[in-house]
Protein backbone atom coordinates (compact mmCIF):
# COMPACT_ATOMS: atom_id res chain seq x y z
CA UNK A 1 0.00 0.00 0.00
CA UNK A 2 2.98 2.32 0.18
CA UNK A 3 3.00 2.50 -3.63
CA UNK A 4 -0.37 4.21 -3.89
CA UNK A 5 0.84 7.46 -5.44
CA UNK A 6 3.00 5.63 -7.99
CA UNK A 7 0.04 3.55 -9.16
CA UNK A 8 -2.81 6.03 -8.99
CA UNK A 9 -0.94 8.94 -10.56
CA UNK A 10 -1.16 7.17 -13.94
CA UNK A 11 -4.57 5.59 -13.54
CA UNK A 12 -7.35 8.15 -13.91
CA UNK A 13 -10.74 6.52 -13.79
CA UNK A 14 -11.57 6.94 -17.47
CA UNK A 15 -8.19 5.62 -18.54
CA UNK A 16 -8.56 2.72 -16.12
CA UNK A 17 -11.90 1.72 -17.60
CA UNK A 18 -10.49 1.91 -21.10
CA UNK A 19 -7.51 -0.29 -20.34
CA UNK A 20 -9.70 -2.73 -18.39
CA UNK A 21 -11.94 -3.36 -21.36
CA UNK A 22 -9.00 -4.39 -23.53
CA UNK A 23 -6.67 -6.10 -21.05
CA UNK A 24 -8.55 -7.31 -17.98
CA UNK A 25 -11.87 -8.46 -19.42
CA UNK A 26 -10.81 -12.14 -19.43
CA UNK A 27 -8.86 -12.20 -16.17
CA UNK A 28 -11.64 -11.84 -13.60
CA UNK A 29 -13.35 -15.10 -12.62
CA UNK A 30 -17.00 -14.91 -11.59
CA UNK A 31 -18.18 -18.46 -12.31
CA UNK A 32 -17.52 -21.71 -10.49
CA UNK A 33 -13.95 -20.63 -9.69
CA UNK A 34 -15.34 -17.79 -7.57
CA UNK A 35 -16.57 -20.15 -4.84
CA UNK A 36 -14.64 -21.72 -1.95
CA UNK A 37 -16.02 -25.21 -2.62
CA UNK A 38 -14.30 -25.32 -5.99
CA UNK A 39 -10.89 -24.70 -4.43
CA UNK A 40 -11.44 -26.87 -1.39
CA UNK A 41 -12.21 -29.81 -3.68
CA UNK A 42 -8.99 -29.18 -5.61
CA UNK A 43 -6.74 -28.85 -2.55
CA UNK A 44 -5.06 -32.03 -1.37
CA UNK A 45 -5.36 -32.56 2.40
CA UNK A 46 -7.23 -29.26 2.74
CA UNK A 47 -8.05 -29.89 6.41
CA UNK A 48 -4.64 -31.17 7.45
CA UNK A 49 -3.11 -29.00 10.19
CA UNK A 50 0.13 -27.53 8.84
CA UNK A 51 1.13 -25.60 11.97
CA UNK A 52 0.24 -26.34 15.58
CA UNK A 53 -0.49 -23.48 18.00
CA UNK A 54 2.98 -23.93 19.46
CA UNK A 55 4.56 -23.72 16.00
CA UNK A 56 2.50 -20.63 15.19
CA UNK A 57 3.70 -18.96 18.39
CA UNK A 58 7.31 -19.75 17.49
CA UNK A 59 6.82 -18.49 13.95
CA UNK A 60 5.25 -15.27 15.21
CA UNK A 61 8.31 -14.69 17.38
CA UNK A 62 10.57 -15.26 14.36
CA UNK A 63 8.56 -12.74 12.33
CA UNK A 64 8.96 -10.12 15.07
CA UNK A 65 12.73 -10.56 14.84
CA UNK A 66 12.61 -10.13 11.05
CA UNK A 67 10.39 -7.05 11.02
CA UNK A 68 10.21 -4.33 13.64
CA UNK A 69 6.75 -3.21 12.48
CA UNK A 70 5.32 -6.08 14.56
CA UNK A 71 6.02 -5.72 18.26
CA UNK A 72 5.14 -7.40 21.53
CA UNK A 73 3.35 -4.59 23.33
CA UNK A 74 3.64 -6.34 26.67
CA UNK A 75 7.44 -6.24 26.42
CA UNK A 76 7.55 -2.55 25.46
CA UNK A 77 9.16 -0.14 27.93
CA UNK A 78 6.85 2.16 29.87
CA UNK A 79 9.16 5.12 29.26
CA UNK A 80 10.97 6.40 26.17
CA UNK A 81 13.29 9.36 25.59
CA UNK A 82 11.35 12.24 24.07
CA UNK A 83 13.69 12.32 21.07
CA UNK A 84 12.79 8.67 20.34
CA UNK A 85 9.06 9.43 20.44
CA UNK A 86 9.75 12.29 18.04
CA UNK A 87 11.47 9.85 15.68
CA UNK A 88 8.43 7.56 15.80
CA UNK A 89 6.09 10.47 15.03
CA UNK A 90 8.24 11.56 12.09
CA UNK A 91 8.44 7.99 10.77
CA UNK A 92 4.66 7.63 11.00
CA UNK A 93 4.28 10.64 8.68
CA UNK A 94 5.66 8.51 5.81
CA UNK A 95 5.64 10.84 2.76
CA UNK A 96 4.68 13.87 4.86
CA UNK A 97 7.76 14.23 7.08
CA UNK A 98 9.34 16.93 4.86
CA UNK A 99 8.45 20.56 5.46
CA UNK A 100 7.84 21.21 1.75
CA UNK A 101 4.15 21.86 1.03
CA UNK A 102 2.71 18.66 -0.50
CA UNK A 103 0.34 18.83 -3.46
CA UNK A 104 -2.79 17.58 -1.73
CA UNK A 105 -6.48 18.48 -1.87
CA UNK A 106 -8.73 18.98 1.14
CA UNK A 107 -12.44 19.13 0.38
CA UNK A 108 -11.62 19.63 -3.31
CA UNK A 109 -9.33 22.61 -2.65
CA UNK A 110 -5.54 22.66 -2.76
CA UNK A 111 -3.86 22.33 0.61
CA UNK A 112 -2.64 25.75 1.73
CA UNK A 113 0.65 26.52 3.43
CA UNK A 114 -1.18 27.66 6.58
CA UNK A 115 -3.20 24.47 6.77
CA UNK A 116 -0.08 22.38 6.17
CA UNK A 117 1.80 24.13 8.99
CA UNK A 118 -1.21 23.82 11.28
CA UNK A 119 -1.21 20.05 10.74
CA UNK A 120 2.49 19.85 11.56
CA UNK A 121 2.11 22.04 14.66
CA UNK A 122 -0.70 19.79 15.83
CA UNK A 123 1.86 16.99 16.19
CA UNK A 124 2.92 19.02 19.25
CA UNK A 125 6.59 18.11 18.93
CA UNK A 126 7.64 21.18 20.90
CA UNK A 127 5.83 19.82 23.96
CA UNK A 128 7.60 16.45 24.04
CA UNK A 129 9.14 15.87 27.47
CA UNK A 130 12.71 14.75 27.93
CA UNK A 131 11.27 11.39 28.90
CA UNK A 132 7.81 10.25 27.80
CA UNK A 133 5.72 7.91 29.94
CA UNK A 134 3.35 5.49 28.22
CA UNK A 135 -0.36 5.46 28.94
CA UNK A 136 -2.27 2.21 28.49
CA UNK A 137 -5.41 2.28 26.38
CA UNK A 138 -7.89 0.04 24.56
CA UNK A 139 -9.88 0.88 21.44
CA UNK A 140 -13.63 1.03 22.06
CA UNK A 141 -14.70 1.40 18.42
CA UNK A 142 -13.32 0.87 14.94
CA UNK A 143 -10.64 3.56 14.83
CA UNK A 144 -8.81 5.17 11.92
CA UNK A 145 -5.07 5.34 12.49
CA UNK A 146 -3.75 8.49 10.77
CA UNK A 147 -0.35 9.65 9.54
CA UNK A 148 -1.03 13.13 10.95
CA UNK A 149 -3.44 14.33 13.68
CA UNK A 150 -5.96 15.55 11.10
CA UNK A 151 -9.52 14.29 10.71
CA UNK A 152 -10.30 15.54 7.19
CA UNK A 153 -9.17 13.54 4.16
CA UNK A 154 -6.22 14.64 2.04
CA UNK A 155 -6.34 13.49 -1.56
CA UNK A 156 -4.02 13.40 -4.59
CA UNK A 157 -6.75 14.80 -6.83
CA UNK A 158 -9.77 17.04 -6.10
CA UNK A 159 -12.27 14.25 -6.83
CA UNK A 160 -10.25 11.30 -5.52
CA UNK A 161 -11.73 9.09 -2.82
CA UNK A 162 -8.57 7.60 -1.30
CA UNK A 163 -7.39 9.45 1.80
CA UNK A 164 -3.60 9.84 1.80
CA UNK A 165 -3.54 10.31 5.59
CA UNK A 166 -5.25 6.97 6.22
CA UNK A 167 -2.69 4.50 7.55
CA UNK A 168 -4.88 1.64 8.72
CA UNK A 169 -7.75 0.91 11.10
CA UNK A 170 -7.87 -0.73 14.50
CA UNK A 171 -10.66 -3.03 15.60
CA UNK A 172 -12.39 -2.47 18.91
CA UNK A 173 -10.71 -4.31 21.82
CA UNK A 174 -7.17 -3.66 20.57
CA UNK A 175 -4.52 -2.67 23.11
CA UNK A 176 -2.33 0.34 22.33
CA UNK A 177 0.30 2.45 24.06
CA UNK A 178 -0.22 6.23 24.06
CA UNK A 179 3.06 8.14 23.74
CA UNK A 180 1.93 11.68 23.00
CA UNK A 181 -1.12 13.95 22.53
CA UNK A 182 -1.84 16.43 19.77
CA UNK A 183 -1.81 20.18 20.40
CA UNK A 184 -5.60 20.40 20.04
CA UNK A 185 -6.09 17.53 22.51
CA UNK A 186 -8.17 15.48 20.05
CA UNK A 187 -5.63 12.86 18.99
CA UNK A 188 -3.24 10.44 20.64
CA UNK A 189 -0.08 9.14 19.03
CA UNK A 190 -0.23 5.40 19.65
CA UNK A 191 1.78 2.27 19.12
CA UNK A 192 -0.42 -0.67 18.16
CA UNK A 193 0.83 -4.20 17.69
CA UNK A 194 1.58 -3.66 13.99
CA UNK A 195 1.35 0.09 13.30
CA UNK A 196 1.90 3.53 14.80
CA UNK A 197 0.11 6.80 14.19
CA UNK A 198 -2.60 9.14 15.39
CA UNK A 199 -5.98 7.98 16.70
CA UNK A 200 -8.92 10.03 17.90
CA UNK A 201 -8.95 10.08 21.70
CA UNK A 202 -12.71 9.46 21.62
CA UNK A 203 -11.92 6.00 20.22
CA UNK A 204 -9.77 5.05 23.21
CA UNK A 205 -10.34 4.16 26.85
CA UNK A 206 -7.51 4.60 29.32
CA UNK A 207 -6.73 1.53 31.41
CA UNK A 208 -4.66 0.33 34.31
CA UNK A 209 -1.98 -2.07 33.13
CA UNK A 210 -3.66 -5.10 34.70
CA UNK A 211 -6.87 -4.42 32.78
CA UNK A 212 -4.95 -3.49 29.63
CA UNK A 213 -3.16 -6.85 29.67
CA UNK A 214 -6.49 -8.61 29.20
CA UNK A 215 -6.46 -7.12 25.70
CA UNK A 216 -2.72 -7.03 25.02
CA UNK A 217 -2.17 -10.66 26.09
CA UNK A 218 -5.54 -12.40 26.47
CA UNK A 219 -5.51 -15.96 27.80
CA UNK A 220 -8.52 -16.92 25.68
CA UNK A 221 -10.11 -15.25 22.68
CA UNK A 222 -13.10 -15.42 20.39
CA UNK A 223 -12.13 -14.86 16.74
CA UNK A 224 -14.33 -13.16 14.16
CA UNK A 225 -14.73 -15.47 11.15
CA UNK A 226 -16.95 -13.24 9.02
CA UNK A 227 -15.89 -10.28 6.90
CA UNK A 228 -17.63 -7.98 9.40
CA UNK A 229 -19.42 -8.58 12.66
CA UNK A 230 -21.31 -6.08 14.79
CA UNK A 231 -21.58 -6.54 18.57
CA UNK A 232 -23.40 -4.41 21.14
CA UNK A 233 -21.48 -3.08 24.13
CA UNK A 234 -23.51 -1.01 26.56
CA UNK A 235 -26.05 -0.20 23.86
CA UNK A 236 -23.33 0.97 21.44
CA UNK A 237 -22.53 -0.95 18.25
CA UNK A 238 -18.96 -2.09 17.72
CA UNK A 239 -17.81 -3.18 14.26
CA UNK A 240 -15.21 -5.97 14.14
CA UNK A 241 -13.45 -7.22 11.02
CA UNK A 242 -12.36 -10.71 9.95
CA UNK A 243 -9.69 -12.07 12.27
CA UNK A 244 -10.36 -9.71 15.17
CA UNK A 245 -9.55 -11.44 18.48
CA UNK A 246 -11.90 -10.54 21.34
CA UNK A 247 -10.79 -11.52 24.87
CA UNK A 248 -12.87 -14.07 26.74
CA UNK A 249 -13.08 -14.01 30.52
CA UNK A 250 -15.04 -13.37 33.67
CA UNK A 251 -15.80 -9.78 34.53
CA UNK A 252 -18.88 -8.46 36.27
CA UNK A 253 -19.88 -4.82 36.16
CA UNK A 254 -16.45 -3.22 36.32
CA UNK A 255 -12.86 -3.93 35.46
CA UNK A 256 -11.92 -4.67 39.04
CA UNK A 257 -14.55 -7.29 39.93
CA UNK A 258 -13.20 -10.59 38.63
CA UNK A 259 -14.63 -13.07 41.13
CA UNK A 260 -18.23 -12.83 40.00
CA UNK A 261 -19.86 -13.12 36.63
CA UNK A 262 -19.91 -15.68 33.85
CA UNK A 263 -17.40 -16.22 31.08
CA UNK A 264 -18.12 -13.98 28.10
CA UNK A 265 -16.75 -11.55 25.55
CA UNK A 266 -14.90 -8.71 27.26
CA UNK A 267 -16.19 -5.82 25.16
CA UNK A 268 -14.50 -2.52 26.09
CA UNK A 269 -16.37 0.70 26.78
CA UNK A 270 -15.30 4.22 27.70
CA UNK A 271 -16.78 5.81 30.81
CA UNK A 272 -17.52 9.51 31.30
CA UNK A 273 -13.95 10.17 32.47
CA UNK A 274 -12.42 8.34 29.50
CA UNK A 275 -11.48 5.17 31.40
CA UNK A 276 -12.04 1.55 30.48
CA UNK A 277 -15.24 -0.16 31.51
CA UNK A 278 -15.72 -3.79 30.46
CA UNK A 279 -19.05 -5.18 29.32
CA UNK A 280 -19.30 -8.95 29.76
CA UNK A 281 -21.30 -10.07 26.72
CA UNK A 282 -22.47 -13.68 26.21
CA UNK A 283 -20.47 -15.43 23.48
CA UNK A 284 -22.65 -16.97 20.79
CA UNK A 285 -20.29 -19.12 18.73
CA UNK A 286 -21.37 -19.82 15.16
CA UNK A 287 -20.00 -19.44 11.63
CA UNK A 288 -19.22 -15.77 12.37
CA UNK A 289 -17.47 -16.19 15.74
CA UNK A 290 -15.09 -19.02 16.67
CA UNK A 291 -13.89 -20.00 20.14
CA UNK A 292 -10.14 -19.64 19.82
CA UNK A 293 -8.12 -19.38 16.65
CA UNK A 294 -8.98 -21.58 13.69
CA UNK A 295 -6.72 -24.55 12.93
CA UNK A 296 -3.99 -23.57 10.49
CA UNK A 297 -5.01 -25.48 7.36
CA UNK A 298 -4.96 -24.79 3.64
CA UNK A 299 -8.72 -25.18 3.74
CA UNK A 300 -9.07 -22.37 6.27
CA UNK A 301 -6.88 -20.05 4.19
CA UNK A 302 -9.32 -20.61 1.34
CA UNK A 303 -12.53 -20.50 3.38
CA UNK A 304 -11.58 -17.31 5.23
CA UNK A 305 -10.43 -15.50 2.07
CA UNK A 306 -13.80 -16.15 0.44
CA UNK A 307 -15.61 -14.62 3.42
CA UNK A 308 -14.56 -11.26 1.94
CA UNK A 309 -15.45 -12.01 -1.70
CA UNK A 310 -17.23 -9.03 -3.26
CA UNK A 311 -16.19 -6.55 -0.57
CA UNK A 312 -15.26 -3.10 -1.84
CA UNK A 313 -11.62 -2.03 -2.02
CA UNK A 314 -10.94 0.01 1.12
CA UNK A 315 -7.68 1.97 1.08
CA UNK A 316 -6.20 1.79 4.58
CA UNK A 317 -9.48 0.35 5.85
CA UNK A 318 -11.71 3.07 4.40
CA UNK A 319 -15.39 2.27 3.83
CA UNK A 320 -15.26 -0.42 6.54
CA UNK A 321 -13.39 -2.65 4.11
CA UNK A 322 -9.93 -3.92 3.17
CA UNK A 323 -7.08 -3.07 0.84
CA UNK A 324 -4.79 -5.75 -0.57
CA UNK A 325 -2.47 -6.14 2.42
CA UNK A 326 -5.09 -5.87 5.17
CA UNK A 327 -7.17 -8.49 3.35
CA UNK A 328 -4.44 -11.13 3.53
CA UNK A 329 -3.44 -10.05 7.02
CA UNK A 330 -7.02 -10.58 8.22
CA UNK A 331 -7.13 -14.07 6.70
CA UNK A 332 -3.85 -15.02 8.39
CA UNK A 333 -4.87 -13.67 11.78
CA UNK A 334 -7.97 -15.91 11.96
CA UNK A 335 -5.45 -18.70 12.58
CA UNK A 336 -3.32 -16.66 14.99
CA UNK A 337 -0.64 -15.88 12.40
CA UNK A 338 0.67 -12.35 12.92
CA UNK A 339 2.09 -10.85 9.74
CA UNK A 340 2.90 -7.18 9.04
CA UNK A 341 0.22 -4.75 7.90
CA UNK A 342 1.89 -3.47 4.71
CA UNK A 343 2.66 -5.54 1.63
CA UNK A 344 6.33 -4.60 1.35
CA UNK A 345 6.92 -5.75 4.94
CA UNK A 346 4.91 -8.93 4.38
CA UNK A 347 7.08 -9.87 1.40
CA UNK A 348 10.32 -9.52 3.34
CA UNK A 349 9.10 -11.10 6.59
CA UNK A 350 7.38 -14.38 5.76
CA UNK A 351 9.69 -17.34 6.29
CA UNK A 352 8.95 -19.37 3.14
CA UNK A 353 10.13 -17.27 0.19
CA UNK A 354 10.57 -17.99 -3.52
CA UNK A 355 12.06 -15.18 -5.60
CA UNK A 356 10.67 -14.58 -9.10
CA UNK A 357 12.85 -11.71 -10.34
CA UNK A 358 14.67 -12.53 -13.56
CA UNK A 359 12.56 -15.57 -14.45
CA UNK A 360 10.81 -15.97 -17.79
CA UNK A 361 7.02 -16.06 -17.94
CA UNK A 362 7.10 -19.83 -18.40
CA UNK A 363 9.46 -20.29 -15.45
CA UNK A 364 7.24 -18.11 -13.27
CA UNK A 365 4.17 -20.21 -14.02
CA UNK A 366 6.19 -23.38 -13.44
CA UNK A 367 7.37 -22.12 -10.05
CA UNK A 368 3.79 -21.39 -8.99
CA UNK A 369 2.49 -24.77 -10.13
CA UNK A 370 5.32 -26.68 -8.48
CA UNK A 371 5.99 -24.74 -5.26
CA UNK A 372 3.11 -22.43 -4.38
CA UNK A 373 0.37 -23.66 -2.03
CA UNK A 374 -3.10 -22.27 -1.27
CA UNK A 375 -2.68 -19.41 1.21
CA UNK A 376 0.73 -18.34 -0.08
CA UNK A 377 1.04 -14.67 -0.96
CA UNK A 378 2.04 -13.39 -4.40
CA UNK A 379 3.83 -10.03 -4.47
CA UNK A 380 4.34 -7.42 -7.14
CA UNK A 381 5.25 -3.77 -6.55
CA UNK A 382 2.41 -2.17 -4.61
CA UNK A 383 0.18 -5.23 -4.48
CA UNK A 384 -0.25 -8.59 -2.77
CA UNK A 385 -2.55 -11.50 -3.74
CA UNK A 386 -3.39 -14.85 -2.16
CA UNK A 387 -2.73 -17.98 -4.20
CA UNK A 388 -5.64 -20.42 -4.58
CA UNK A 389 -4.18 -23.12 -6.83
CA UNK A 390 -4.72 -24.05 -10.46
CA UNK A 391 -8.07 -24.30 -12.22
CA UNK A 392 -9.23 -27.22 -14.36
CA UNK A 393 -7.03 -26.03 -17.25
CA UNK A 394 -3.94 -25.73 -15.05
CA UNK A 395 -4.02 -21.92 -14.83
CA UNK A 396 -2.83 -20.47 -11.49
CA UNK A 397 -5.51 -18.26 -9.89
CA UNK A 398 -5.52 -15.92 -6.91
CA UNK A 399 -7.93 -13.94 -4.75
CA UNK A 400 -7.11 -10.33 -3.89
CA UNK A 401 -8.52 -6.93 -2.98
CA UNK A 402 -7.82 -4.74 -5.99
CA UNK A 403 -8.37 -1.08 -6.78
CA UNK A 404 -8.33 -1.95 -10.50
CA UNK A 405 -11.52 -2.73 -12.37
CA UNK A 406 -12.38 -6.13 -13.82
CA UNK A 407 -15.37 -6.88 -16.06
CA UNK A 408 -17.95 -9.40 -14.92
CA UNK A 409 -18.91 -10.93 -18.22
CA UNK A 410 -22.05 -12.37 -16.69
CA UNK A 411 -23.46 -8.94 -15.84
CA UNK A 412 -21.42 -6.68 -18.09
CA UNK A 413 -20.45 -4.57 -15.07
CA UNK A 414 -17.01 -3.44 -14.02
CA UNK A 415 -16.16 -4.42 -10.45
CA UNK A 416 -13.30 -3.85 -8.05
CA UNK A 417 -12.57 -5.09 -4.57
CA UNK A 418 -12.09 -8.68 -3.41
CA UNK A 419 -12.30 -10.98 -6.42
CA UNK A 420 -10.75 -14.03 -8.08
CA UNK A 421 -8.51 -13.58 -11.11
CA UNK A 422 -5.73 -15.15 -13.11
CA UNK A 423 -2.39 -13.40 -13.59
CA UNK A 424 -2.84 -12.13 -17.15
CA UNK A 425 -4.19 -8.70 -16.23
CA UNK A 426 -2.00 -5.74 -17.15
CA UNK A 427 -0.71 -2.74 -15.27
CA UNK A 428 -0.63 0.76 -16.78
CA UNK A 429 2.66 -0.04 -18.53
CA UNK A 430 1.12 -3.07 -20.26
CA UNK A 431 2.96 -5.65 -18.14
CA UNK A 432 1.06 -8.79 -17.18
CA UNK A 433 0.78 -9.50 -13.46
CA UNK A 434 2.70 -12.77 -13.81
CA UNK A 435 5.69 -10.89 -15.23
CA UNK A 436 5.54 -8.27 -12.46
CA UNK A 437 5.75 -10.78 -9.61
CA UNK A 438 8.83 -10.30 -7.46
CA UNK A 439 8.24 -13.29 -5.18
CA UNK A 440 5.73 -15.48 -3.43
CA UNK A 441 5.89 -16.29 0.24
CA UNK A 442 4.05 -18.10 3.00
CA UNK A 443 4.30 -19.85 6.34
CA UNK A 444 7.17 -22.23 6.95
CA UNK A 445 6.08 -25.78 7.73
HUJOJO-V260991 format. One record per residue. N is the residue number from 1. SS is DSSP state (H for helix, E for strand, C for the rest). Layout:
n=N ss=SS
n=N ss=SS
This chain:
n=1 ss=C
n=2 ss=C
n=3 ss=C
n=4 ss=H
n=5 ss=H
n=6 ss=H
n=7 ss=H
n=8 ss=H
n=9 ss=C
n=10 ss=C
n=11 ss=C
n=12 ss=C
n=13 ss=H
n=14 ss=H
n=15 ss=H
n=16 ss=H
n=17 ss=H
n=18 ss=H
n=19 ss=H
n=20 ss=H
n=21 ss=H
n=22 ss=H
n=23 ss=H
n=24 ss=C
n=25 ss=C
n=26 ss=C
n=27 ss=C
n=28 ss=E
n=29 ss=E
n=30 ss=C
n=31 ss=C
n=32 ss=H
n=33 ss=H
n=34 ss=H
n=35 ss=C
n=36 ss=H
n=37 ss=H
n=38 ss=H
n=39 ss=H
n=40 ss=H
n=41 ss=H
n=42 ss=H
n=43 ss=C
n=44 ss=C
n=45 ss=C
n=46 ss=C
n=47 ss=C
n=48 ss=C
n=49 ss=E
n=50 ss=E
n=51 ss=E
n=52 ss=C
n=53 ss=H
n=54 ss=H
n=55 ss=H
n=56 ss=H
n=57 ss=H
n=58 ss=H
n=59 ss=H
n=60 ss=H
n=61 ss=H
n=62 ss=H
n=63 ss=H
n=64 ss=H
n=65 ss=H
n=66 ss=H
n=67 ss=C
n=68 ss=C
n=69 ss=C
n=70 ss=C
n=71 ss=C
n=72 ss=C
n=73 ss=H
n=74 ss=H
n=75 ss=H
n=76 ss=C
n=77 ss=C
n=78 ss=C
n=79 ss=E
n=80 ss=E
n=81 ss=E
n=82 ss=H
n=83 ss=H
n=84 ss=H
n=85 ss=H
n=86 ss=H
n=87 ss=H
n=88 ss=H
n=89 ss=H
n=90 ss=H
n=91 ss=H
n=92 ss=H
n=93 ss=C
n=94 ss=H
n=95 ss=H
n=96 ss=H
n=97 ss=C
n=98 ss=C
n=99 ss=C
n=100 ss=C
n=101 ss=C
n=102 ss=C
n=103 ss=C
n=104 ss=C
n=105 ss=E
n=106 ss=E
n=107 ss=C
n=108 ss=C
n=109 ss=E
n=110 ss=E
n=111 ss=C
n=112 ss=C
n=113 ss=H
n=114 ss=H
n=115 ss=H
n=116 ss=H
n=117 ss=H
n=118 ss=H
n=119 ss=H
n=120 ss=H
n=121 ss=H
n=122 ss=C
n=123 ss=C
n=124 ss=C
n=125 ss=H
n=126 ss=H
n=127 ss=H
n=128 ss=C
n=129 ss=C
n=130 ss=C
n=131 ss=E
n=132 ss=E
n=133 ss=E
n=134 ss=C
n=135 ss=E
n=136 ss=E
n=137 ss=E
n=138 ss=E
n=139 ss=E
n=140 ss=C
n=141 ss=C
n=142 ss=C
n=143 ss=E
n=144 ss=E
n=145 ss=E
n=146 ss=E
n=147 ss=C
n=148 ss=C
n=149 ss=C
n=150 ss=C
n=151 ss=C
n=152 ss=C
n=153 ss=C
n=154 ss=C
n=155 ss=E
n=156 ss=C
n=157 ss=C
n=158 ss=C
n=159 ss=C
n=160 ss=C
n=161 ss=C
n=162 ss=C
n=163 ss=C
n=164 ss=C
n=165 ss=C
n=166 ss=E
n=167 ss=E
n=168 ss=E
n=169 ss=E
n=170 ss=E
n=171 ss=C
n=172 ss=C
n=173 ss=C
n=174 ss=C
n=175 ss=E
n=176 ss=E
n=177 ss=E
n=178 ss=E
n=179 ss=E
n=180 ss=E
n=181 ss=E
n=182 ss=C
n=183 ss=C
n=184 ss=C
n=185 ss=C
n=186 ss=C
n=187 ss=E
n=188 ss=E
n=189 ss=E
n=190 ss=E
n=191 ss=E
n=192 ss=C
n=193 ss=C
n=194 ss=C
n=195 ss=C
n=196 ss=E
n=197 ss=E
n=198 ss=E
n=199 ss=E
n=200 ss=E
n=201 ss=H
n=202 ss=H
n=203 ss=H
n=204 ss=E
n=205 ss=E
n=206 ss=E
n=207 ss=C
n=208 ss=C
n=209 ss=H
n=210 ss=H
n=211 ss=H
n=212 ss=H
n=213 ss=H
n=214 ss=H
n=215 ss=H
n=216 ss=H
n=217 ss=C
n=218 ss=C
n=219 ss=C
n=220 ss=C
n=221 ss=E
n=222 ss=E
n=223 ss=E
n=224 ss=E
n=225 ss=C
n=226 ss=C
n=227 ss=C
n=228 ss=E
n=229 ss=E
n=230 ss=E
n=231 ss=E
n=232 ss=E
n=233 ss=E
n=234 ss=C
n=235 ss=C
n=236 ss=E
n=237 ss=E
n=238 ss=E
n=239 ss=E
n=240 ss=E
n=241 ss=E
n=242 ss=C
n=243 ss=C
n=244 ss=C
n=245 ss=E
n=246 ss=E
n=247 ss=E
n=248 ss=E
n=249 ss=E
n=250 ss=E
n=251 ss=C
n=252 ss=C
n=253 ss=C
n=254 ss=C
n=255 ss=C
n=256 ss=C
n=257 ss=C
n=258 ss=C
n=259 ss=C
n=260 ss=C
n=261 ss=C
n=262 ss=C
n=263 ss=E
n=264 ss=E
n=265 ss=E
n=266 ss=E
n=267 ss=E
n=268 ss=E
n=269 ss=E
n=270 ss=E
n=271 ss=C
n=272 ss=C
n=273 ss=C
n=274 ss=C
n=275 ss=E
n=276 ss=E
n=277 ss=E
n=278 ss=E
n=279 ss=E
n=280 ss=E
n=281 ss=E
n=282 ss=C
n=283 ss=C
n=284 ss=C
n=285 ss=C
n=286 ss=E
n=287 ss=C
n=288 ss=C
n=289 ss=E
n=290 ss=E
n=291 ss=E
n=292 ss=C
n=293 ss=C
n=294 ss=C
n=295 ss=C
n=296 ss=E
n=297 ss=E
n=298 ss=H
n=299 ss=H
n=300 ss=H
n=301 ss=H
n=302 ss=H
n=303 ss=H
n=304 ss=H
n=305 ss=H
n=306 ss=H
n=307 ss=C
n=308 ss=C
n=309 ss=C
n=310 ss=C
n=311 ss=C
n=312 ss=C
n=313 ss=E
n=314 ss=C
n=315 ss=H
n=316 ss=H
n=317 ss=H
n=318 ss=H
n=319 ss=H
n=320 ss=H
n=321 ss=C
n=322 ss=E
n=323 ss=C
n=324 ss=H
n=325 ss=H
n=326 ss=H
n=327 ss=H
n=328 ss=H
n=329 ss=H
n=330 ss=H
n=331 ss=H
n=332 ss=H
n=333 ss=H
n=334 ss=C
n=335 ss=C
n=336 ss=C
n=337 ss=C
n=338 ss=C
n=339 ss=C
n=340 ss=C
n=341 ss=C
n=342 ss=C
n=343 ss=H
n=344 ss=H
n=345 ss=H
n=346 ss=H
n=347 ss=H
n=348 ss=H
n=349 ss=H
n=350 ss=C
n=351 ss=C
n=352 ss=E
n=353 ss=E
n=354 ss=E
n=355 ss=E
n=356 ss=C
n=357 ss=C
n=358 ss=C
n=359 ss=C
n=360 ss=C
n=361 ss=H
n=362 ss=H
n=363 ss=H
n=364 ss=H
n=365 ss=H
n=366 ss=H
n=367 ss=H
n=368 ss=H
n=369 ss=H
n=370 ss=H
n=371 ss=H
n=372 ss=C
n=373 ss=C
n=374 ss=C
n=375 ss=C
n=376 ss=C
n=377 ss=E
n=378 ss=E
n=379 ss=E
n=380 ss=E
n=381 ss=C
n=382 ss=C
n=383 ss=E
n=384 ss=E
n=385 ss=E
n=386 ss=E
n=387 ss=E
n=388 ss=E
n=389 ss=E
n=390 ss=E
n=391 ss=C
n=392 ss=C
n=393 ss=C
n=394 ss=C
n=395 ss=C
n=396 ss=E
n=397 ss=E
n=398 ss=E
n=399 ss=E
n=400 ss=E
n=401 ss=E
n=402 ss=E
n=403 ss=E
n=404 ss=E
n=405 ss=E
n=406 ss=E
n=407 ss=E
n=408 ss=E
n=409 ss=C
n=410 ss=C
n=411 ss=C
n=412 ss=C
n=413 ss=E
n=414 ss=E
n=415 ss=E
n=416 ss=E
n=417 ss=E
n=418 ss=E
n=419 ss=E
n=420 ss=E
n=421 ss=E
n=422 ss=C
n=423 ss=C
n=424 ss=C
n=425 ss=C
n=426 ss=E
n=427 ss=C
n=428 ss=C
n=429 ss=C
n=430 ss=C
n=431 ss=C
n=432 ss=E
n=433 ss=H
n=434 ss=H
n=435 ss=H
n=436 ss=H
n=437 ss=E
n=438 ss=E
n=439 ss=E
n=440 ss=E
n=441 ss=E
n=442 ss=E
n=443 ss=C
n=444 ss=C
n=445 ss=C
